[in-house]
Amino acid sequence: MPKFDTVRHVRHTPQQMYALVADVERYPEFLPLCEALSVRSRKERDGQTLLVADMTVGYKAIRETFASQVHLKPQEHRIDVSYIDGPFRYLNNTWRFDAAGEGTDVHFAIDYEFKSRVLGVLMGSMFDRAFRTFAEAFEKRAGEIYGSPQALAG
């Protein structure tokens, strides 16, 4: 039952960081292990969006696809992800973007467990390392998309 929870301070706005993480179709371009991502459905209501997305992750010869429900809450600068189907027993993931000083505190939390003990042994430590780099990957992507933090501070 691996869990990972981190807070990283970045010198970009909550709106910028939220938009970056909410743009799930771009994940294969920069997110570790993410080989493909497709959105099955998208529903909008009351200023929020509910997506169902399939993500394919891979490491060496192992490939797994899983479906998640992604709840985008732009007014709250929050994204909640809940697992639907695939190799996990469960997977819950939350992103929150809080204004802090001249930037944003990015809160990232994930909690998951594989259905199969064998798959857990094969992919568990690799997933754990990858999830620990997710927030860093988004921070790097923000610099590429929005410019360096030093440029924003000026």
C-alpha positions as a Markdown table, in Angstrom:
| # | Residue | x | y | z |
|---|---|---|---|---|
| 1 | Met | 0.0 | 0.0 | 0.0 |
| 2 | Pro | 2.5 | 2.6 | -1.1 |
| 3 | Lys | 1.7 | 6.2 | -0.4 |
| 4 | Phe | 3.5 | 9.3 | -1.4 |
| 5 | Asp | 2.7 | 12.9 | -0.4 |
| 6 | Thr | 4.8 | 16.0 | -1.2 |
| 7 | Val | 4.6 | 19.7 | -1.3 |
| 8 | Arg | 6.8 | 21.7 | -3.7 |
| 9 | His | 7.0 | 25.4 | -4.0 |
| 10 | Val | 7.2 | 26.8 | -7.5 |
| 11 | Arg | 7.5 | 30.3 | -8.8 |
| 12 | His | 4.5 | 30.0 | -11.2 |
| 13 | Thr | 0.9 | 30.9 | -10.5 |
| 14 | Pro | -1.7 | 28.4 | -9.2 |
| 15 | Gln | -3.6 | 28.9 | -12.4 |
| 16 | Gln | -0.6 | 28.0 | -14.5 |
| 17 | Met | 0.2 | 24.9 | -12.5 |
| 18 | Tyr | -3.4 | 23.8 | -12.4 |
| 19 | Ala | -3.7 | 24.2 | -16.3 |
| 20 | Leu | -0.5 | 22.2 | -16.7 |
| 21 | Val | -1.6 | 19.3 | -14.7 |
| 22 | Ala | -5.2 | 19.4 | -16.0 |
| 23 | Asp | -3.9 | 19.1 | -19.6 |
| 24 | Val | -3.8 | 15.3 | -19.3 |
| 25 | Glu | -3.5 | 14.6 | -23.0 |
| 26 | Arg | 0.1 | 16.0 | -22.9 |
| 27 | Tyr | 1.4 | 13.7 | -20.2 |
| 28 | Pro | 3.1 | 11.3 | -22.6 |
| 29 | Glu | 5.3 | 14.2 | -23.7 |
| 30 | Phe | 7.1 | 14.6 | -20.4 |
| 31 | Leu | 5.8 | 12.3 | -17.6 |
| 32 | Pro | 8.0 | 9.4 | -16.5 |
| 33 | Leu | 6.6 | 6.0 | -17.5 |
| 34 | Cys | 3.6 | 7.5 | -19.3 |
| 35 | Glu | 3.6 | 6.0 | -22.8 |
| 36 | Ala | 0.0 | 7.0 | -23.9 |
| 37 | Leu | -3.0 | 8.7 | -22.5 |
| 38 | Ser | -6.5 | 9.0 | -24.2 |
| 39 | Val | -9.6 | 10.6 | -22.9 |
| 40 | Arg | -12.7 | 8.4 | -23.2 |
| 41 | Ser | -15.2 | 10.9 | -22.1 |
| 42 | Arg | -15.4 | 14.5 | -20.9 |
| 43 | Lys | -18.4 | 16.1 | -19.1 |
| 44 | Glu | -18.6 | 19.7 | -18.0 |
| 45 | Arg | -21.0 | 20.9 | -15.3 |
| 46 | Asp | -21.0 | 23.9 | -12.9 |
| 47 | Gly | -17.6 | 25.0 | -13.9 |
| 48 | Gln | -16.0 | 21.6 | -13.3 |
| 49 | Thr | -14.9 | 18.9 | -15.7 |
| 50 | Leu | -15.1 | 15.1 | -15.2 |
| 51 | Leu | -12.9 | 13.0 | -17.5 |
| 52 | Val | -12.5 | 9.3 | -17.9 |
| 53 | Ala | -9.0 | 8.6 | -19.2 |
| 54 | Asp | -6.9 | 5.6 | -20.1 |
| 55 | Met | -3.2 | 5.8 | -19.2 |
| 56 | Thr | -0.6 | 3.3 | -20.5 |
| 57 | Val | 2.5 | 3.1 | -18.4 |
| 58 | Gly | 5.5 | 1.0 | -19.2 |
| 59 | Tyr | 8.9 | 0.0 | -18.0 |
| 60 | Lys | 11.1 | -2.3 | -20.1 |
| 61 | Ala | 8.9 | -5.1 | -21.4 |
| 62 | Ile | 6.0 | -4.4 | -19.0 |
| 63 | Arg | 3.0 | -2.4 | -20.2 |
| 64 | Glu | -0.1 | -1.8 | -18.2 |
| 65 | Thr | -3.2 | 0.4 | -19.1 |
| 66 | Phe | -5.6 | 1.6 | -16.4 |
| 67 | Ala | -8.6 | 3.8 | -16.4 |
| 68 | Ser | -9.2 | 6.7 | -14.1 |
| 69 | Gln | -11.8 | 9.3 | -13.4 |
| 70 | Val | -10.3 | 12.8 | -13.3 |
| 71 | His | -12.3 | 15.5 | -11.5 |
| 72 | Leu | -11.0 | 19.0 | -12.6 |
| 73 | Lys | -12.0 | 21.7 | -10.1 |
| 74 | Pro | -10.5 | 25.0 | -11.5 |
| 75 | Gln | -12.2 | 27.3 | -8.9 |
| 76 | Glu | -10.5 | 25.3 | -6.1 |
| 77 | His | -7.3 | 24.8 | -8.0 |
| 78 | Arg | -7.7 | 21.1 | -7.3 |
| 79 | Ile | -7.6 | 17.8 | -9.3 |
| 80 | Asp | -8.9 | 14.6 | -7.8 |
| 81 | Val | -8.1 | 11.3 | -9.6 |
| 82 | Ser | -9.9 | 8.0 | -8.7 |
| 83 | Tyr | -9.2 | 4.6 | -10.2 |
| 84 | Ile | -11.8 | 2.8 | -12.3 |
| 85 | Asp | -10.1 | -0.3 | -13.8 |
| 86 | Gly | -6.8 | -1.9 | -14.5 |
| 87 | Pro | -3.9 | -3.6 | -12.6 |
| 88 | Phe | -4.5 | -1.8 | -9.3 |
| 89 | Arg | -6.7 | -2.8 | -6.3 |
| 90 | Tyr | -7.1 | 1.0 | -5.8 |
| 91 | Leu | -5.4 | 4.2 | -6.8 |
| 92 | Asn | -6.2 | 7.7 | -5.5 |
| 93 | Asn | -4.4 | 10.8 | -6.5 |
| 94 | Thr | -4.9 | 14.5 | -5.5 |
| 95 | Trp | -3.3 | 17.7 | -6.8 |
| 96 | Arg | -3.8 | 21.0 | -5.0 |
| 97 | Phe | -2.3 | 24.4 | -6.0 |
| 98 | Asp | -2.2 | 27.0 | -3.2 |
| 99 | Ala | -1.0 | 30.6 | -3.7 |
| 100 | Ala | 2.1 | 31.1 | -1.5 |
| 101 | Gly | 4.3 | 34.1 | -1.6 |
| 102 | Glu | 5.4 | 34.8 | -5.1 |
| 103 | Gly | 4.4 | 31.4 | -6.4 |
| 104 | Thr | 2.5 | 28.2 | -5.6 |
| 105 | Asp | 2.7 | 25.4 | -3.2 |
| 106 | Val | 2.0 | 22.3 | -5.3 |
| 107 | His | 0.5 | 19.5 | -3.2 |
| 108 | Phe | 0.7 | 16.0 | -4.7 |
| 109 | Ala | -0.5 | 12.9 | -3.0 |
| 110 | Ile | -1.0 | 9.3 | -4.3 |
| 111 | Asp | -2.0 | 6.1 | -2.6 |
| 112 | Tyr | -2.2 | 2.8 | -4.5 |
| 113 | Glu | -1.9 | -0.9 | -4.4 |
| 114 | Phe | -1.5 | -3.5 | -7.2 |
| 115 | Lys | -4.1 | -6.3 | -7.5 |
| 116 | Ser | -1.3 | -8.8 | -8.2 |
| 117 | Arg | 1.5 | -9.4 | -5.8 |
| 118 | Val | 3.7 | -10.4 | -8.7 |
| 119 | Leu | 3.1 | -7.2 | -10.5 |
| 120 | Gly | 3.6 | -5.3 | -7.3 |
| 121 | Val | 7.0 | -6.9 | -6.9 |
| 122 | Leu | 7.9 | -6.3 | -10.6 |
| 123 | Met | 6.7 | -2.8 | -10.9 |
| 124 | Gly | 6.2 | -1.5 | -7.3 |
| 125 | Ser | 9.6 | 0.0 | -6.7 |
| 126 | Met | 9.8 | 1.5 | -10.2 |
| 127 | Phe | 6.3 | 3.0 | -9.7 |
| 128 | Asp | 7.3 | 4.4 | -6.3 |
| 129 | Arg | 10.4 | 6.1 | -7.9 |
| 130 | Ala | 8.4 | 7.4 | -10.8 |
| 131 | Phe | 5.6 | 8.9 | -8.5 |
| 132 | Arg | 8.3 | 10.6 | -6.5 |
| 133 | Thr | 9.5 | 12.4 | -9.6 |
| 134 | Phe | 6.0 | 13.4 | -10.9 |
| 135 | Ala | 5.9 | 16.8 | -9.1 |
| 136 | Glu | 9.4 | 17.5 | -10.3 |
| 137 | Ala | 8.4 | 16.6 | -13.9 |
| 138 | Phe | 5.5 | 19.0 | -13.8 |
| 139 | Glu | 7.8 | 21.7 | -12.3 |
| 140 | Lys | 10.3 | 21.2 | -15.1 |
| 141 | Arg | 7.5 | 21.3 | -17.7 |
| 142 | Ala | 6.2 | 24.6 | -16.2 |
| 143 | Gly | 9.6 | 26.1 | -16.7 |
| 144 | Glu | 9.5 | 25.0 | -20.4 |
| 145 | Ile | 6.0 | 26.2 | -21.0 |
| 146 | Tyr | 5.8 | 29.4 | -18.9 |
| 147 | Gly | 9.5 | 30.4 | -18.8 |
| 148 | Ser | 12.1 | 30.3 | -16.0 |
| 149 | Pro | 11.0 | 31.3 | -12.5 |
| 150 | Gln | 13.6 | 34.1 | -12.5 |
| 151 | Ala | 11.8 | 35.7 | -15.5 |
| 152 | Leu | 8.5 | 35.5 | -13.7 |
| 153 | Ala | 9.9 | 37.1 | -10.5 |
| 154 | Gly | 11.0 | 40.2 | -12.4 |
